[in-house]
Amino acid sequence: MIAYDDNEDVMKRKMKAGSFNAMDLDKLLMQGLTRMQYKIPTPVQRKTLPMALAGMDAVCMARTGSGKTAAFLIPMFQRFPTHDSTAGIRGIVLSPTRELAVQTFRFAKDMSKFTDLRVVSIIGGDPLEPQFEALSNRPDMLIATPGRLMHHLSEISTFTLKSVKYLVFDEADRLFEMGFAEQLNSIIKQCPDDRQTLL
C-alpha cells in the first residue's frame, strides 16, 4: 500500500471540481474521453480515481453500468501515456469471460484512440495466430482471459510479465469463483511485486 500524501489531497480537491478536465489528465487521453462524451465522473470514479491515479492499490465494488471500467482504464492510460517498444507489457486487465474481455477491449481502444499505445486482446475462443502476431508487435497493454494468457506464456519463451506495473482483476469475484485460481496465482507470481493492483 502507498501511504497517503499531499498529492492525494490535491487530487481529491481537483476531483471535487467535478469534471475530467480538472484532473490534469494526459491531453491525448482527454481527447479520447471527450470523443466518448465523458465529462463528469460517476460516483465510483470520484471515489476510485484519486487513489488509482496516485498509484495506490484499490478494491472497488459497484453495480453494472456504474463506470468501473473507466475507473481502472483511465489511471492505466495516464500512467503509460505513450508506446514504449523496449518496456514490454506494462498493463494487464484480466476478465472472467470472453464477452466482458471483448467489451473492455473495445472500450480501451476507444479511450486510447488518439494515443500511440498498443492495446491487444488475448481472449479464449479467438484464433491463436493473430494473437501471436499481436504479441510480437510489442504491445503496451493486454486485455485477457486467464486461460488464454497462460497458454501464450507457456508457448512463447520470450513472452514474460516482468514489465507489468498495473494489474487489474475485472469482476474479481467471478474470476475467483470460476475456477481460475491456479492461473491467477501463476500470473501474479510472474508479475513484479511492486506493481499496482486493482480489483
BELSUL-V444639 format. One record per residue. RES is the residue in three letters. SS is DSSP state (2 for helix, 1 for strand, 0 for the rest). NEAR is the number of other ideal C-beta (glycine too) atoms within 8 Angstrom. Layout:
res: <RES | RES>
ss: <SS | SS>
near: <NEAR | NEAR>
//
This chain:
res: <MET | ILE | ALA | TYR | ASP | ASP | ASN | GLU | ASP | VAL | MET | LYS | ARG | LYS | MET | LYS | ALA | GLY | SER | PHE | ASN | ALA | MET | ASP | LEU | ASP | LYS | LEU | LEU | MET | GLN | GLY | LEU | THR | ARG | MET | GLN | TYR | LYS | ILE | PRO | THR | PRO | VAL | GLN | ARG | LYS | THR | LEU | PRO | MET | ALA | LEU | ALA | GLY | MET | ASP | ALA | VAL | CYS | MET | ALA | ARG | THR | GLY | SER | GLY | LYS | THR | ALA | ALA | PHE | LEU | ILE | PRO | MET | PHE | GLN | ARG | PHE | PRO | THR | HIS | ASP | SER | THR | ALA | GLY | ILE | ARG | GLY | ILE | VAL | LEU | SER | PRO | THR | ARG | GLU | LEU | ALA | VAL | GLN | THR | PHE | ARG | PHE | ALA | LYS | ASP | MET | SER | LYS | PHE | THR | ASP | LEU | ARG | VAL | VAL | SER | ILE | ILE | GLY | GLY | ASP | PRO | LEU | GLU | PRO | GLN | PHE | GLU | ALA | LEU | SER | ASN | ARG | PRO | ASP | MET | LEU | ILE | ALA | THR | PRO | GLY | ARG | LEU | MET | HIS | HIS | LEU | SER | GLU | ILE | SER | THR | PHE | THR | LEU | LYS | SER | VAL | LYS | TYR | LEU | VAL | PHE | ASP | GLU | ALA | ASP | ARG | LEU | PHE | GLU | MET | GLY | PHE | ALA | GLU | GLN | LEU | ASN | SER | ILE | ILE | LYS | GLN | CYS | PRO | ASP | ASP | ARG | GLN | THR | LEU | LEU>
ss: <0 | 0 | 0 | 0 | 0 | 2 | 2 | 2 | 2 | 2 | 2 | 2 | 2 | 2 | 2 | 2 | 0 | 0 | 0 | 2 | 2 | 2 | 2 | 0 | 0 | 0 | 2 | 2 | 2 | 2 | 2 | 2 | 2 | 2 | 2 | 0 | 0 | 0 | 0 | 0 | 0 | 0 | 2 | 2 | 2 | 2 | 2 | 2 | 2 | 2 | 2 | 2 | 2 | 0 | 0 | 0 | 0 | 1 | 0 | 0 | 0 | 0 | 0 | 0 | 0 | 0 | 0 | 2 | 2 | 2 | 2 | 2 | 2 | 2 | 2 | 2 | 2 | 2 | 2 | 0 | 0 | 0 | 0 | 0 | 0 | 0 | 0 | 0 | 0 | 0 | 1 | 1 | 1 | 1 | 1 | 0 | 0 | 2 | 2 | 2 | 2 | 2 | 2 | 2 | 2 | 2 | 2 | 2 | 2 | 2 | 2 | 0 | 0 | 0 | 0 | 0 | 0 | 0 | 1 | 1 | 1 | 1 | 0 | 0 | 0 | 0 | 0 | 2 | 2 | 2 | 2 | 2 | 2 | 2 | 2 | 2 | 0 | 0 | 0 | 0 | 1 | 1 | 1 | 1 | 1 | 2 | 2 | 2 | 2 | 2 | 2 | 2 | 2 | 2 | 2 | 0 | 0 | 0 | 0 | 0 | 0 | 0 | 0 | 0 | 0 | 1 | 1 | 1 | 1 | 0 | 0 | 2 | 2 | 2 | 2 | 2 | 2 | 0 | 0 | 0 | 2 | 2 | 2 | 2 | 2 | 2 | 2 | 2 | 2 | 2 | 0 | 0 | 0 | 0 | 0 | 1 | 1 | 1 | 0>
near: <4 | 7 | 4 | 4 | 8 | 5 | 7 | 12 | 9 | 8 | 13 | 9 | 8 | 10 | 13 | 6 | 7 | 7 | 9 | 11 | 5 | 9 | 11 | 4 | 10 | 9 | 6 | 9 | 16 | 11 | 10 | 15 | 12 | 9 | 9 | 8 | 5 | 7 | 6 | 6 | 11 | 9 | 8 | 12 | 12 | 10 | 8 | 13 | 15 | 12 | 9 | 15 | 11 | 11 | 7 | 10 | 8 | 9 | 7 | 12 | 3 | 8 | 4 | 3 | 4 | 9 | 11 | 11 | 10 | 12 | 14 | 15 | 13 | 16 | 14 | 13 | 15 | 11 | 12 | 14 | 10 | 7 | 9 | 8 | 5 | 4 | 7 | 9 | 11 | 13 | 15 | 15 | 16 | 15 | 14 | 11 | 8 | 11 | 6 | 11 | 15 | 10 | 9 | 14 | 12 | 8 | 11 | 13 | 9 | 10 | 14 | 12 | 9 | 8 | 13 | 5 | 12 | 10 | 13 | 12 | 13 | 13 | 13 | 7 | 4 | 10 | 5 | 7 | 6 | 8 | 14 | 10 | 8 | 11 | 12 | 6 | 8 | 8 | 11 | 13 | 16 | 13 | 14 | 14 | 14 | 12 | 9 | 13 | 15 | 11 | 9 | 13 | 13 | 5 | 6 | 8 | 3 | 4 | 8 | 8 | 10 | 8 | 10 | 14 | 11 | 14 | 14 | 13 | 11 | 14 | 9 | 9 | 6 | 9 | 15 | 9 | 6 | 7 | 4 | 11 | 7 | 6 | 11 | 13 | 8 | 10 | 16 | 8 | 6 | 9 | 12 | 8 | 4 | 4 | 10 | 12 | 8 | 14 | 8>
//
